[in-house]
């Protein structure tokens, strides 16, 4: 990631993410490395099952805009100049744990960038919901697709990171 550098003094940065798998976590870790940022994982109070029933429950909650109960965050976003908010997309919607985090921090986010990770859902659909829940208009939103994580698509991944970093 040496080819990506924040422009000028970007201030104090927080990267907040929820990830059931690895992809959203990878993007969060890359952003934290680029900015030398604090990173915070949104953690659900109850462990989410990864079997068929858990998969169906997750899709139901996402489809019907149900928030998860999450652990109290360690970081206060108002203490930062910029916050990156990353979420996977489930059933074409915002993941329930990130829905809860955004609602809990409504009206407190400084300059923010929203990032989504999905199989095929367009990021603008979810970014609009994120903006409404948080009460914040993002400086940018970027969507990563499964294909962006394949080695042969590294250039696409890096270009999307650059959009987020330059916002």
Secondary structure as GFF3:
##gff-version 3
##sequence-region A 1 167
A	DSSP	beta_strand	13	17	.	.	.	ID=ss1
A	DSSP	alpha_helix	23	35	.	.	.	ID=ss2
A	DSSP	beta_strand	38	41	.	.	.	ID=ss3
A	DSSP	alpha_helix	52	63	.	.	.	ID=ss4
A	DSSP	three_ten_helix	77	79	.	.	.	ID=ss5
A	DSSP	beta_strand	82	90	.	.	.	ID=ss6
A	DSSP	beta_strand	93	94	.	.	.	ID=ss7
A	DSSP	alpha_helix	96	104	.	.	.	ID=ss8
A	DSSP	beta_strand	111	118	.	.	.	ID=ss9
A	DSSP	alpha_helix	123	134	.	.	.	ID=ss10
A	DSSP	beta_strand	140	145	.	.	.	ID=ss11
A	DSSP	three_ten_helix	146	149	.	.	.	ID=ss12
A	DSSP	three_ten_helix	151	153	.	.	.	ID=ss13
A	DSSP	alpha_helix	154	166	.	.	.	ID=ss14
###
